[in-house]
């Protein structure tokens, strides 16, 4: 997108530009065969930008190759409104700016000047002028646009000489200050989405507007190290100052002490007040300077400022950045900007589109998801919407594929999961499915992974021939699909029941436990110790217990275990009050203990368990967490990738252990890796080669092992289960509640983070 349409200036017409002519090329690299005496063809480009600037015509583009160009440049050529002249370098792929640099630390220039030119565009350029030399000067020019510009060295950017309708957008200013100066009677200047951080030790004022009416200062981030942030002086009437983040503190977070008198956030002279609109700005409070100096009067707080002036009703005088975490205050910058302010661009300084942080209320105008300042907060996750259980795939039926057919050995099934069963067509980052393998012809395992990727070295279900086995899977979504890989030498049938999905709307997770909510043997969660009868139902209260709130809970995640089943069957866990759907969470054979993680919507504070078998069963349910509308953590799909395999890693803990086994009755901790602000992990945990029967408990590091289980196993068995576990001290703990060593495999599928 260009900057033009966003700020109300005339856009380039495709037909006009094409009719006007060609592209001129500049490339001074060795082997480019450049010459300044040629025509600027791609096969024989100009060596200097100046040579192209001398001959460029309306509608032409000067394409500047990556490299350093130590030139003192003055651009005077003009385009037309219908056919502007464009100077364009290649944008850096993963960071702001471009690869073409005018000047350099060892080859500084005396400045870059645009003098008297009209209808000119500069895109993706980097400027490095000599000490206190003018970095960029626009004088007597009209309709000049700088987009994605980086400025190092020199004396900043100046727009002067009665220039009109100059736009400086998505720039980075790191030169000696002031960062940007608008003066000399210039009109209609737009300064938008810039990062302004002048070098300290000189006048590091961020933006100065002097005697220049109609200036728009919108969505800039300024760090000025004890100098003024935004200054409107002289007669600079009719200005708009919105959505800016101004930090004048020393080193971003310290008091300026004796220098605080010169570190005011926003200053407006009395003659610049007429027609001014100032709102939706954040002025950092940590400099101990006045937040505002308005018509000669200082104001320390937003409340006092608004009461006296009527401006800044949506401003904040507060820290301009906060450390994420459980006790962090609300980040006032996020999702709170005025999207309708003039000069707003469709993307941030880095070219990224607006992103909705699901943990922060949308308090801005328009969509309500625009952040203040030059950058969008991109370290955000997804929220969960419980759905179902609804069957999306059954290769026996067929459901989710065109014909009833078993998945062949080493075969893959691609399943559409968006735009079906109430799942939105767009914006879905991951889905939670209860996946069941049945009628497998040979031993093997199943891997569920994002569509289009190669099947990773991880597993979700492991089986022996002929056995039916379920597991909950939370998997990232790509192209609206997920894939299932049958890693076995025999055919299998697959069943997948939707439990919910992650996206830009929904509920937020609160890790809680593990805590036992139900045990029909004890009794816990039921009035008496009694097995669930054949075809019987248990209704379990899950709110106002074990730290779960009494209201506002949309879903719970529990590890559910069936034990002592008298006949083959399956269990369905579903919202209380409804009819048991055609879906299953656990499948068992008589006498077998089997667990599975379940995420289920909550109705009336309860969930229901249906024993779909002709014999009695005992049920155990351990709480892993709950979902509600408010919270501070959100989900990030990741992987799947392997965190641990004790069969291969002998030194996977703080001590070297023989063959890497987890010892009998042993507790081990594993680090979760370099995951910032992590609160909980979504893991697929597999026990293999256990020497005897027992169970595994996964829990937060540093806590005592609770009375809860995640996996139950028999001697020699391989069995997986999904686990959602809180993280403490960057680790999680695994307790082998059995009398023999075992091997442990851990795959990461995602995490909850602040």
C-alpha positions, 0 to 999 in steps of 0.5 A, a space after each residue: 500500500 502507498 502512503 498517499 491514499 491513507 493521508 488524503 493526497 492524490 493517488 498514482 493512477 496506474 494508467 498515467 504512470 505506465 503511459 509516462 515511461 520506464 524504469 531507470 536503474 542505479 547499481 554501483 556493485 562490482 559486475 553491474 557494468 554501471 555507467 553514468 553516461 548511459 540511459 540507465 537500462 537494467 543491463 547498464 545501470 547508472 553508477 550514481 543516484 545523482 545521474 538518474 535524478 538529473 534525467 528522470 521524467 514524470 512517471 518514471 521510477 528510479 530503481 536503486 540496488 542495494 549498496 552504499 552511495 556516498 553522494 551529496 544529492 539535490 533533487 529538483 525534478 518534478 513529476 505530475 499529480 497523475 505521474 509522480 517520480 519515484 525513487 525506490 530501493 528494495 525493502 529490507 525483508 525482516 526489518 524497516 528500511 531498505 538496502 540502499 544507503 546514501 552515505 555511511 559511517 565511513 562515507 558520510 554525506 553533506 546532506 540530501 536536499 529536495 528543492 522546489 520539486 513537486 510530486 516526488 516519492 522516496 521509498 525504502 531509503 537509508 540516509 547517513 549524513 556527516 556530523 550535524 550536516 542536514 540529513 534530509 531537507 525538503 524546501 519549497 517543495 510540494 506533494 513529496 512523500 517519504 515512506 519507510 525511511 531510515 536516518 542515521 547521523 546528521 542533524 535530522 529531517 527538516 521541512 521548510 521554505 513554505 513546502 506544502 503537503 509533505 508526508 514523512 511516514 514510517 521513518 526511523 530518525 536516529 540522528 542529532 536532534 531535533 529529530 524532525 523540524 517543520 518550519 518556514 511557513 510549511 503547510 499541510 505536513 504529515 508526520 506519521 508512524 515514525 520512530 524518533 530517537 535523536 542521539 543523546 548529547 545534543 538537542 534531542 527534542 523529538 518533533 518541532 513545528 514552528 510557524 507551520 499551520 495544518 501539521 499532522 503529528 500522528 502515531 509517532 513513537 518518540 524517545 528523547 532522553 530528557 529533551 522535549 517530545 513534541 513542540 508546536 511553537 510560533 503560529 502553528 495553528 490547525 494542527 492534529 496531535 494524536 496517537 503518539 507515544 512520547 517518552 522523555 525519561 532518561 534511558 526510557 525509564 528514569 527521572 530526568 532530575 534537574 533536566 526535567 524542566 526541559 523534558 515536557 512531553 507535549 508543548 504548545 505555544 499560545 499562538 498555536 492553540 487555535 484549531 488544535 486537536 490533541 487526543 489519544 496520546 501517551 506521555 510517559 510519566 517516569 521523567 518527572 517532567 510536566 506531561 504538557 506545557 499548554 499556552 504557557 501553563 504546565 500540567 502534570 496529569 491528564 485529568 488536570 490537563 483535560 479539565 483545564 483545556 478540554 483536550 486529551 480526554 483519551 490521553 494517558 500519562 503513564 509508563 509507555 511500556 510495561 513488562 508482561 506478567 501476571 501482575 502487570 498493569 494494563 498496557 494503555 498503548 494496545 488497541 486504544 488508538 483513534 483509527 479515524 485520525 488523519 494521517 493514519 496508515 494501513 500498516 505500522 513502521 515495520 509494514 505489519 497490519 494491525 493485530 488485535 491483542 485478545 487480552 486487552 479490551 478494544 477501546 479505540 475508534 473504528 475497529 478498535 484494534 489499532 495501537 498507539 505509536 509507530 509499532 503494532 504489538 505483534 507478540 500476541 496470541 489467540 483466544 479459545 472458543 469451545 465448540 462441540 463436541 462435533 464429529 469432523 472426520 470419520 473414515 468409516 462413515 465417510 465424514 470429512 472425506 469423499 469416501 469411506 476408506 481406511 487411511 493406507 499405510 504411511 498415508 496422509 489425510 488432509 482435513 478442512 477444519 475452517 468454515 465447518 461446524 461453526 468454525 470461522 472461515 478465517 482467523 483460526 490459528 489452531 483447533 482442538 480435536 479429540 482424535 481416535 485411531 481404530 482398527 489399526 492393522 499394525 503397530 504404529 503412531 499418528 502425527 497431527 500437524 499443520 497442513 502443508 508442512 512436512 510431517 514432524 518428528 513427533 507423535 500424538 497417538 501410539 497403538 498396537 495392532 487392533 487396539 482403539 486409542 484416543 487422544 486430545 490434539 491441539 494443532 496449528 491450522 494452515 490454509 484452513 486445514 490440518 493433516 494426519 499422518 499414519 506412521 505405520 505399516 498397516 491401514 487405520 481408521 481415523 475419527 476426529 471430534 471438534 472440541 474448539 478453536 483458537 482465533 481473534 475472539 473467544 475466551 482466555 485460559 487460566 491454568 489451575 491445578 492439577 486438582 482432582 474434581 471427580 473420583 467415583 471411587 472416593 467419593 470426590 465430586 459425587 455424593 457417594 462412592 459408586 461406579 457409573 452404571 451402564 449407559 449412565 450419566 454423571 453431572 459434575 459441578 466445575 465452577 466455584 471449586 478448586 479456584 474456578 470462579 463461580 461465574 464467567 467460565 466458558 469451558 474447562 480442561 480436565 484430564 479424565 480417566 476411566 478405570 475398572 470398566 466392566 465392558 468395552 465402550 466409550 465416554 462422552 463429556 459434554 455441556 450439562 443440560 444437553 443431549 450426549 452427542 455422537 462423539 467420544 472422548 475415551 474408548 476402552 476395552 473391558 478392565 483397562 484404565 485409560 486417560 485422555 485430556 478433555 476440553 468441554 464447554 460449561 453450562 450452568 456451572 456443570 459438565 456431564 459424563 456419559 458412559 456409553 457401555 453396557 457395564 459399570 465404570 469408575 471415573 476420575 477427572 483432574 482439573 488442568 484449567 478453565 476459560 473465561 472472557 477475561 485474562 492475561 494469557 493467550 495461546 500461541 500455536 507452536 510446532 509440533 516439535 520434540 522437547 525431550 526423548 529420554 531414549 536418545 538424550 542421556 543428559 536431558 536433566 541437570 544430572 546425567 542419568 543411565 540411558 536417560 530413563 526416569 527412575 522409579 518414584 522419581 521426579 525430574 524437571 525439564 526446561 521449557 526453552 527460551 519462551 518469553 512470558 510463558 504461563 503454561 505449555 500444551 504438550 503431548 506426553 508419551 510414556 514408553 517401555 515402563 517396567 511395571 504398571 503405574 501412572 505419570 503426573 505432570 505438574 508445575 516445577 517446585 510444587 509437591 506432586 499432587 494427587 492427580 494423574 496424566 497417564 496410566 500405563 501397563 508394563 511395556 506399554 507405549 501410551 500418549 496423552 495431551 497435557 496442559 501444565 503451568 510453568 514455574 521457574 521456566 520448568 515443568 516436573 514429571 513424576 513417575 508413580 511406578 516401581 520401575 524406570 520408564 522412558 519419556 517423550 515430550 512434544 510441544 504443540 503450543 503454549 499460553 503466554 502473557 
